């Protein structure tokens, strides 16, 4: 596991050389918020990182419910029984094994690994809403990779934790746009059209730092985010 710190944000990366999977610890005054739960075996590394920081994990927050983002949740919850678990109400359906779509949603099949019914025993304590802060984090609804994907903006630093709304590994790209050196986020994307809309929404926030599910932290990311958005638009116009 690799740990990189940027102010109040800690990036924890599992399999950094081959298939980097990130989760994040956000430091508050007296506690930590964990964003995503990485892979099934990641719990011990996450807990050790929190011990090193010296503050308890009191909140576990999910960007979305693909298995490489929720993998260690049951093990973590056993060690952190008092930690509150947060996810979007829309992605809770995927978390519960329900792959149905609403009539107003793009009728594309859900992609990527989602838990089968009954596989996860952890209960969700809170559904995330854009108007409700989670510690210092402002939630942002960013559907596309999954129907209920969320991103989070740290109001103290303007650091953006964007899940798989963008990727950095293999090149900066909007979710759904194929990067041959690391194609997996594209393979797991449900709606390219909504992904592009969400990427533009995140761009308007002018983040100081981009932290995603796959790839290194990206400082002053606006130029590269804008380039990725433009590339996605061109590809989709050609396709359309």
DOSE-705582 format. One record per atom (N, C-alpha, C, CB): x negated, y, z negated; atom name. Coordinates in steps of 0.02 Angstrom, whole numbers. Glycine has a CB too. Example, Ala and Ser with C-alpha at 12.3 -4.5 7.8 and 13.67 -1.06 7.14 Angstrom:
BEGIN
x  y  z  atom
-660  -284  -390  N
-615  -225  -390  CA
-660  -165  -390  C
-565  -224  -452  CB
-642  -112  -354  N
-684  -53  -357  CA
-645  2  -394  C
-704  -30  -286  CB
//
This chain:
BEGIN
x  y  z  atom
-42  -60  0  N
0  0  0  CA
-43  62  0  C
47  1  -61  CB
-25  110  41  N
-60  174  44  CA
-15  228  13  C
-79  193  118  CB
-45  272  -27  N
-8  327  -57  CA
-39  393  -34  C
-8  322  -135  CB
3  437  -8  N
-19  504  12  CA
26  554  -24  C
-16  513  91  CB
-5  604  -55  N
33  655  -92  CA
31  721  -55  C
6  664  -164  CB
89  753  -52  N
94  821  -25  CA
140  860  -72  C
122  821  49  CB
108  898  -118  N
144  936  -170  CA
187  888  -211  C
188  990  -138  CB
253  896  -210  N
297  854  -253  CA
321  791  -218  C
356  894  -275  CB
293  777  -159  N
314  719  -120  CA
258  668  -116  C
337  740  -50  CB
275  605  -129  N
227  550  -124  CA
253  502  -71  C
218  514  -193  CB
212  490  -20  N
229  441  31  CA
196  375  14  C
207  466  102  CB
236  323  7  N
212  256  -6  CA
220  215  58  C
250  222  -66  CB
166  189  85  N
168  154  149  CA
147  82  140  C
123  189  201  CB
189  37  161  N
175  -34  161  CA
158  -56  232  C
235  -75  132  CB
111  -102  238  N
85  -125  304  CA
63  -66  347  C
139  -166  342  CB
20  -22  320  N
5  41  355  CA
-30  32  422  C
-38  84  312  CB
-67  -22  432  N
-104  -30  494  CA
-63  -61  550  C
-165  -72  482  CB
-15  -103  532  N
18  -144  583  CA
91  -122  594  C
16  -216  563  CB
129  -118  541  N
200  -100  546  CA
215  -55  486  C
247  -165  548  CB
195  8  489  N
202  51  430  CA
275  63  412  C
167  117  442  CB
291  47  350  N
358  59  322  CA
350  105  262  C
393  -9  302  CB
382  162  265  N
375  213  213  CA
435  216  167  C
363  280  244  CB
422  230  104  N
473  256  59  CA
440  314  22  C
499  200  9  CB
479  350  -17  N
454  413  -45  CA
475  421  -118  C
479  472  -4  CB
430  449  -157  N
446  472  -224  CA
444  548  -224  C
396  443  -277  CB
498  579  -247  N
503  651  -253  CA
499  669  -326  C
569  679  -220  CB
450  710  -344  N
438  726  -414  CA
481  785  -436  C
365  741  -426  CB
518  774  -489  N
555  827  -523  CA
521  843  -589  C
630  806  -534  CB
548  889  -627  N
515  910  -689  CA
504  852  -737  C
557  963  -724  CB
555  810  -746  N
551  756  -795  CA
564  687  -766  C
600  769  -850  CB
570  682  -700  N
590  618  -671  CA
568  613  -598  C
667  609  -675  CB
584  557  -568  N
569  544  -498  CA
632  521  -462  C
513  491  -491  CB
638  542  -399  N
689  515  -354  CA
654  471  -303  C
730  573  -319  CB
676  410  -296  N
651  365  -245  CA
696  370  -184  C
647  292  -270  CB
665  385  -126  N
702  385  -63  CA
683  323  -24  C
688  449  -22  CB
731  278  -16  N
725  214  18  CA
685  164  -25  C
691  222  86  CB
693  100  -8  N
665  47  -49  CA
623  -2  -9  C
721  10  -83  CB
603  18  51  N
554  -19  91  CA
572  -93  99  C
485  -14  58  CB
523  -136  92  N
530  -207  108  CA
544  -248  45  C
467  -233  143  CB
567  -309  51  N
586  -348  -9  CA
530  -355  -60  C
608  -416  12  CB
468  -358  -38  N
413  -368  -86  CA
385  -302  -113  C
358  -407  -52  CB
415  -246  -96  N
385  -180  -110  CA
398  -155  -181  C
412  -129  -62  CB
440  -189  -219  N
460  -162  -284  CA
401  -150  -331  C
510  -209  -317  CB
355  -198  -335  N
299  -190  -383  CA
256  -131  -365  C
257  -254  -384  CB
244  -120  -300  N
204  -62  -280  CA
239  4  -296  C
190  -65  -206  CB
304  7  -286  N
342  67  -301  CA
340  81  -376  C
415  60  -278  CB
350  30  -417  N
349  39  -489  CA
280  59  -514  C
372  -26  -525  CB
227  31  -485  N
160  50  -505  CA
145  123  -487  C
108  4  -472  CB
169  144  -429  N
159  214  -409  CA
194  261  -457  C
185  226  -337  CB
254  244  -478  N
290  285  -526  CA
254  287  -593  C
362  259  -536  CB
227  230  -614  N
189  228  -677  CA
128  273  -672  C
168  156  -694  CB
96  273  -615  N
37  315  -606  CA
55  389  -610  C
3  300  -538  CB
112  408  -583  N
134  477  -587  CA
154  494  -659  C
194  490  -539  CB
181  445  -694  N
197  455  -764  CA
267  481  -778  C
149  501  -793  CB
313  469  -731  N
382  491  -742  CA
429  434  -720  C
397  556  -702  CB
488  430  -750  N
534  376  -733  CA
572  389  -668  C
584  365  -789  CB
587  335  -632  N
631  339  -574  CA
703  338  -601  C
619  280  -523  CB
739  393  -591  N
807  397  -617  CA
860  397  -561  C
816  460  -659  CB
837  405  -499  N
883  406  -441  CA
851  366  -384  C
899  479  -419  CB
891  325  -352  N
870  288  -292  CA
918  309  -236  C
871  210  -303  CB
891  339  -184  N
931  370  -131  CA
912  339  -64  C
920  448  -130  CB
962  325  -23  N
948  293  41  CA
961  339  100  C
989  230  49  CB
914  339  148  N
927  374  211  CA
975  335  254  C
861  387  249  CB
969  268  254  N
1015  224  290  CA
1004  153  267  C
1005  230  368  CB
1042  107  291  N
1044  41  261  CA
1014  -15  304  C
1114  23  244  CB
966  1  347  N
928  -52  379  CA
884  -87  327  C
885  -23  437  CB
870  -150  340  N
838  -191  289  CA
767  -170  272  C
837  -262  312  CB
733  -134  316  N
666  -109  299  CA
670  -44  258  C
625  -99  362  CB
730  -22  242  N
739  37  199  CA
773  21  134  C
778  89  237  CB
804  -38  129  N
838  -58  67  CA
811  -122  38  C
913  -66  81  CB
757  -149  66  N
735  -217  52  CA
724  -234  -21  C
673  -229  88  CB
695  -188  -60  N
677  -203  -129  CA
730  -181  -179  C
612  -171  -146  CB
789  -161  -157  N
836  -129  -203  CA
857  -175  -260  C
897  -106  -165  CB
873  -238  -247  N
896  -281  -302  CA
841  -290  -354  C
917  -349  -275  CB
780  -301  -333  N
725  -309  -380  CA
712  -245  -418  C
661  -331  -343  CB
714  -188  -384  N
704  -124  -417  CA
758  -111  -469  C
703  -68  -366  CB
820  -126  -451  N
875  -112  -497  CA
871  -153  -561  C
942  -125  -463  CB
844  -213  -556  N
834  -254  -616  CA
783  -222  -663  C
811  -324  -597  CB
733  -189  -634  N
682  -156  -675  CA
703  -86  -696  C
616  -151  -637  CB
752  -57  -659  N
774  11  -672  CA
850  12  -680  C
752  59  -614  CB
876  -21  -731  N
949  -28  -737  CA
986  37  -745  C
965  -73  -794  CB
952  89  -769  N
985  153  -781  CA
978  202  -722  C
957  186  -843  CB
943  181  -670  N
935  225  -611  CA
1000  225  -572  C
877  201  -566  CB
1021  285  -550  N
1082  292  -510  CA
1066  281  -436  C
1115  361  -521  CB
1109  245  -401  N
1099  229  -331  CA
1147  271  -288  C
1110  153  -318  CB
1118  302  -235  N
1155  347  -191  CA
1148  324  -119  C
1130  419  -199  CB
1203  327  -81  N
1200  320  -9  CA
1262  353  21  C
1195  245  12  CB
1262  362  87  N
1320  391  118  CA
1378  342  117  C
1304  413  191  CB
1438  369  113  N
1497  325  113  CA
1502  287  178  C
1561  367  102  CB
1482  318  233  N
1486  283  298  CA
1438  224  301  C
1471  332  356  CB
1377  234  279  N
1329  178  282  CA
1342  126  228  C
1259  204  277  CB
1381  144  178  N
1400  94  128  CA
1437  36  161  C
1442  126  73  CB
1474  50  213  N
1508  -4  248  CA
1458  -53  278  C
1553  25  304  CB
1404  -28  306  N
1351  -73  331  CA
1319  -111  274  C
1298  -33  371  CB
1307  -76  220  N
1278  -105  159  CA
1321  -163  134  C
1270  -52  105  CB
1386  -158  146  N
1433  -209  124  CA
1446  -262  176  C
1499  -176  105  CB
1411  -257  233  N
1419  -307  286  CA
1474  -292  336  C
1432  -372  256  CB
1502  -232  335  N
1556  -213  380  CA
1527  -175  439  C
1610  -169  343  CB
1528  -205  499  N
1499  -175  559  CA
1551  -143  604  C
1460  -227  597  CB
1612  -135  580  N
1664  -105  622  CA
1650  -30  631  C
1733  -116  590  CB
1679  -3  685  N
1671  67  702  CA
1738  103  697  C
1641  75  772  CB
1735  167  681  N
1795  208  682  CA
1812  227  753  C
1786  272  639  CB
1875  242  766  N
1897  254  835  CA
1864  315  866  C
1972  263  837  CB
1845  365  825  N
1815  426  852  CA
1739  420  860  C
1832  484  807  CB
1711  365  839  N
1638  356  844  CA
1620  326  911  C
1613  311  786  CB
1558  338  935  N
1535  302  994  CA
1542  227  985  C
1461  321  1010  CB
1567  194  1034  N
1582  123  1029  CA
1523  80  1050  C
1643  105  1071  CB
1465  97  1022  N
1404  57  1033  CA
1397  7  976  C
1341  103  1039  CB
1370  -51  988  N
1360  -98  933  CA
1308  -71  884  C
1338  -166  960  CB
1319  -86  820  N
1269  -70  769  CA
1206  -110  784  C
1296  -86  698  CB
1149  -77  781  N
1086  -109  796  CA
1041  -111  734  C
1050  -73  853  CB
989  -150  737  N
943  -156  681  CA
969  -203  628  C
931  -88  650  CB
924  -222  582  N
943  -269  530  CA
982  -236  474  C
881  -302  502  CB
1043  -259  464  N
1084  -237  408  CA
1101  -298  365  C
1149  -200  432  CB
1111  -287  300  N
1123  -346  256  CA
1188  -381  272  C
1122  -324  184  CB
1186  -446  266  N
1247  -486  275  CA
1290  -480  212  C
1231  -560  290  CB
1354  -491  222  N
1401  -487  167  CA
1378  -529  107  C
1471  -510  190  CB
1373  -496  49  N
1354  -531  -12  CA
1280  -537  -24  C
1384  -597  -12  CB
1239  -515  23  N
1166  -523  15  CA
1139  -478  -39  C
1131  -510  80  CB
1165  -417  -45  N
1142  -367  -94  CA
1190  -366  -153  C
1135  -296  -61  CB
1162  -371  -213  N
1204  -371  -272  CA
1209  -302  -305  C
1178  -420  -322  CB
1163  -257  -289  N
1163  -190  -320  CA
1226  -152  -301  C
1101  -151  -299  CB
1254  -118  -350  N
1312  -76  -338  CA
1291  -3  -326  C
1362  -80  -396  CB
1329  32  -285  N
1315  102  -271  CA
1353  145  -321  C
1334  121  -198  CB
1318  193  -351  N
1348  236  -402  CA
1380  299  -374  C
1296  255  -454  CB
1349  326  -321  N
1372  390  -294  CA
1369  390  -218  C
1330  449  -322  CB
1421  415  -186  N
1418  428  -115  CA
1391  498  -104  C
1488  420  -83  CB
1345  504  -57  N
1311  568  -45  CA
1356  614  -5  C
1243  557  -7  CB
1358  676  -25  N
1394  728  12  CA
1346  786  24  C
1457  752  -27  CB
1354  819  81  N
1308  872  100  CA
1308  929  49  C
1326  900  168  CB
1364  941  17  N
1368  999  -28  CA
1338  985  -97  C
1440  1019  -36  CB
1321  923  -112  N
1299  904  -179  CA
1225  889  -179  C
1339  843  -204  CB
1187  928  -217  N
1115  918  -222  CA
1101  855  -262  C
1081  979  -254  CB
1044  824  -247  N
1018  768  -285  CA
950  790  -312  C
1013  702  -242  CB
948  812  -373  N
888  845  -398  CA
874  907  -356  C
828  797  -396  CB
815  911  -327  N
796  967  -284  CA
813  955  -211  C
723  981  -291  CB
845  900  -196  N
857  881  -126  CA
926  901  -102  C
848  805  -118  CB
927  934  -44  N
990  949  -10  CA
1003  895  41  C
987  1021  23  CB
1058  856  35  N
1073  804  84  CA
1098  834  150  C
1124  756  56  CB
1079  802  205  N
1099  824  272  CA
1124  762  309  C
1039  858  311  CB
1185  766  332  N
1215  710  370  CA
1185  709  440  C
1292  717  374  CB
1150  655  457  N
1115  651  522  CA
1130  584  556  C
1039  660  512  CB
1191  573  577  N
1209  510  610  CA
1173  501  676  C
1284  505  620  CB
1165  439  695  N
1134  423  759  CA
1096  358  754  C
1087  479  781  CB
1045  356  712  N
1010  293  702  CA
1058  241  675  C
949  302  655  CB
1096  261  625  N
1155  224  602  CA
1212  274  597  C
1142  186  533  CB
1274  252  591  N
1330  299  587  CA
1327  345  525  C
1394  261  586  CB
1296  321  472  N
1295  361  411  CA
1226  383  389  C
1327  324  357  CB
1179  390  435  N
1111  409  416  CA
1110  478  382  C
1066  410  478  CB
1066  485  333  N
1057  547  296  CA
984  568  298  C
1080  539  222  CB
973  634  294  N
907  663  284  CA
911  707  222  C
883  703  347  CB
852  728  197  N
850  766  135  CA
797  821  139  C
836  720  75  CB
816  881  121  N
771  939  122  CA
757  961  51  C
802  998  163  CB
693  960  32  N
673  984  -34  CA
676  1060  -35  C
601  958  -52  CB
719  1087  -76  N
730  1159  -76  CA
671  1198  -103  C
791  1174  -116  CB
625  1166  -137  N
567  1200  -165  CA
512  1211  -113  C
539  1161  -224  CB
505  1163  -67  N
449  1164  -21  CA
469  1163  52  C
404  1105  -34  CB
533  1151  66  N
560  1142  133  CA
532  1081  168  C
544  1203  175  CB
509  1032  128  N
489  968  156  CA
551  928  175  C
445  927  106  CB
550  897  233  N
607  861  260  CA
592  786  261  C
625  885  331  CB
633  747  225  N
628  675  227  CA
685  651  271  C
632  643  154  CB
668  625  330  N
717  616  383  CA
732  544  401  C
694  652  444  CB
710  496  361  N
725  426  377  CA
700  408  446  C
800  412  371  CB
744  380  487  N
726  362  555  CA
758  410  606  C
747  291  570  CB
777  470  585  N
803  519  632  CA
748  540  681  C
830  581  595  CB
686  539  658  N
627  546  701  CA
580  488  685  C
592  615  691  CB
535  474  730  N
478  431  714  CA
414  469  729  C
481  365  755  CB
361  451  694  N
295  480  705  CA
246  427  730  C
268  513  640  CB
253  366  705  N
211  311  728  CA
221  300  803  C
227  247  689  CB
167  297  840  N
171  286  912  CA
185  349  952  C
223  236  927  CB
191  406  917  N
209  469  949  CA
273  496  919  C
217  460  1026  CB
278  562  914  N
337  593  885  CA
395  586  934  C
324  667  867  CB
451  560  910  N
509  550  953  CA
573  554  913  C
504  481  989  CB
626  576  947  N
693  573  919  CA
714  500  918  C
743  616  961  CB
752  482  866  N
776  413  860  CA
812  391  923  C
823  406  799  CB
793  332  947  N
824  305  1008  CA
781  313  1070  C
889  337  1019  CB
731  356  1066  N
686  367  1124  CA
626  320  1118  C
663  441  1128  CB
617  279  1167  N
568  225  1164  CA
496  251  1167  C
580  176  1220  CB
456  230  1119  N
384  241  1119  CA
352  172  1122  C
360  281  1055  CB
321  153  1179  N
296  85  1187  CA
248  61  1134  C
263  79  1253  CB
210  108  1103  N
162  87  1052  CA
196  69  986  C
111  141  1040  CB
259  92  977  N
298  74  918  CA
372  80  936  C
279  120  856  CB
399  29  968  N
466  34  997  CA
523  20  949  C
471  -12  1055  CB
508  -2  889  N
559  -31  846  CA
614  18  824  C
527  -60  785  CB
598  81  807  N
653  127  790  CA
702  137  847  C
625  194  770  CB
677  137  909  N
722  144  966  CA
767  83  973  C
682  154  1031  CB
738  24  962  N
778  -38  966  CA
834  -39  915  C
734  -99  958  CB
823  -6  858  N
872  -8  804  CA
921  49  803  C
837  -10  740  CB
921  91  854  N
963  151  854  CA
1032  137  884  C
929  208  894  CB
1082  161  849  N
1152  149  869  CA
1175  197  923  C
1197  156  808  CB
1163  264  916  N
1188  314  964  CA
1133  364  979  C
1250  350  936  CB
1108  362  1041  N
1057  411  1061  CA
1086  482  1063  C
1029  392  1130  CB
1149  488  1083  N
1180  554  1089  CA
1185  587  1020  C
1250  548  1121  CB
1210  551  970  N
1215  579  904  CA
1146  590  872  C
1257  535  859  CB
1099  546  889  N
1030  555  864  CA
1001  622  888  C
985  498  888  CB
1014  638  951  N
989  701  977  CA
1022  761  943  C
1001  705  1053  CB
1087  757  932  N
1122  811  897  CA
1094  819  826  C
1198  797  894  CB
1081  764  792  N
1054  767  725  CA
983  795  725  C
1055  698  692  CB
943  776  774  N
875  802  779  CA
876  878  787  C
838  769  837  CB
921  903  828  N
926  975  837  CA
948  1009  773  C
976  992  894  CB
992  978  736  N
1014  1004  671  CA
955  1009  623  C
1070  959  641  CB
913  959  622  N
854  959  578  CA
803  1011  601  C
822  890  575  CB
795  1019  665  N
748  1069  692  CA
767  1139  668  C
748  1067  769  CB
832  1153  663  N
855  1220  643  CA
837  1236  570  C
930  1225  653  CB
820  1185  531  N
801  1196  461  CA
730  1221  454  C
810  1131  422  CB
691  1221  508  N
622  1245  507  CA
581  1213  450  C
621  1321  500  CB
577  1147  449  N
542  1114  394  CA
468  1128  393  C
554  1039  397  CB
440  1128  334  N
367  1137  326  CA
330  1072  334  C
352  1168  259  CB
365  1016  324  N
335  950  325  CA
388  901  349  C
307  930  255  CB
368  854  392  N
414  801  414  CA
389  734  387  C
418  799  492  CB
433  701  350  N
418  636  320  CA
471  586  344  C
417  640  241  CB
448  534  378  N
496  488  410  CA
483  416  387  C
490  493  487  CB
523  371  414  N
518  301  393  CA
458  265  420  C
579  265  413  CB
431  288  476  N
376  253  508  CA
326  304  536  C
402  206  565  CB
268  309  505  N
217  356  527  CA
195  402  471  C
242  397  585  CB
141  437  482  N
111  481  432  CA
151  545  422  C
40  497  451  CB
137  578  367  N
166  644  355  CA
143  692  409  C
147  670  284  CB
188  736  430  N
172  783  483  CA
182  854  457  C
216  769  546  CB
127  890  448  N
131  959  425  CA
146  1006  483  C
66  980  390  CB
182  1061  468  N
201  1110  519  CA
228  1074  581  C
141  1157  537  CB
283  1037  574  N
304  991  626  CA
347  1022  680  C
341  935  596  CB
365  1086  675  N
418  1113  718  CA
402  1107  792  C
430  1186  700  CB
340  1121  811  N
322  1118  882  CA
331  1047  909  C
250  1142  892  CB
308  997  872  N
313  928  895  CA
385  903  893  C
268  883  854  CB
423  926  844  N
494  908  842  CA
530  937  903  C
527  934  777  CB
514  1000  919  N
545  1031  977  CA
527  996  1042  C
525  1104  980  CB
465  977  1047  N
443  940  1107  CA
480  874  1113  C
367  929  1107  CB
487  839  1057  N
522  774  1057  CA
595  783  1076  C
516  741  988  CB
626  836  1051  N
696  850  1068  CA
703  863  1143  C
723  909  1027  CB
658  903  1170  N
661  919  1241  CA
650  856  1284  C
608  972  1259  CB
604  813  1264  N
593  751  1300  CA
655  707  1299  C
533  713  1271  CB
688  705  1241  N
749  665  1236  CA
804  693  1281  C
774  663  1163  CB
810  759  1284  N
860  789  1327  CA
847  772  1400  C
861  865  1318  CB
786  777  1422  N
769  762  1492  CA
785  690  1508  C
694  775  1505  CB
767  644  1464  N
781  573  1478  CA
855  559  1481  C
748  529  1424  CB
893  591  1437  N
964  578  1436  CA
1000  610  1495  C
995  604  1372  CB
974  668  1518  N
1002  698  1579  CA
990  654  1640  C
972  769  1591  CB
930  625  1643  N
914  580  1699  CA
959  519  1697  C
841  560  1698  CB
970  494  1636  N
1011  434  1629  CA
1084  449  1646  C
1006  407  1558  CB
1107  511  1627  N
1177  529  1638  CA
1191  549  1710  C
1196  585  1593  CB
//
